[in-house]
Amino acid sequence: MGKVAAKIKVMPDSPEIDLDALQERLETALPEGAKINGVEREEVAFGLVALYPTVIVPDGAGGTETVEENFTGVDGVESVDVDNVGRI
C-alpha cells in the first residue's frame, strides 16, 4: 500500500491565536499512521494567518477524512479544507 500527501488549509478562529501552539495541537491530533511533513503559513487578511500542513497518510480507505475530522476538533480551528492531494 502506498502513501498519500495532502496539503490541508487550516484556518484559525482568531488572528490572536498562537500559531506554534496550534501547530503542536494539530500534530497531536493526527491519527495513527499519519505524520506532518512540513507546515507553510500564509497571511489571509486582517492579520489572520492560515496554516498549510502537508500530511502523509497511508493510501487506504478514507484517505484524509480522519485527519480532516481530527483537525476540525482541535481547539482554535475555525475550518479545515484539503488544498491538494497526491500519491507519493
KAJOFEN-V252546 format. One record per run of one state. SS is the DSSP state (~ for helix, > for strand, _ for the rest). FROM is the first residue (numbers start at 1). LEN is the number of residues. If there is no record, write none. Layout:
{{SS | FROM | LEN} {SS | FROM | LEN}}
This chain:
{{_ | 1 | 2} {> | 3 | 10} {_ | 13 | 6} {~ | 19 | 10} {_ | 29 | 6} {> | 35 | 11} {_ | 46 | 2} {> | 48 | 11} {_ | 59 | 6} {~ | 65 | 8} {_ | 73 | 4} {> | 77 | 11} {_ | 88 | 1}}
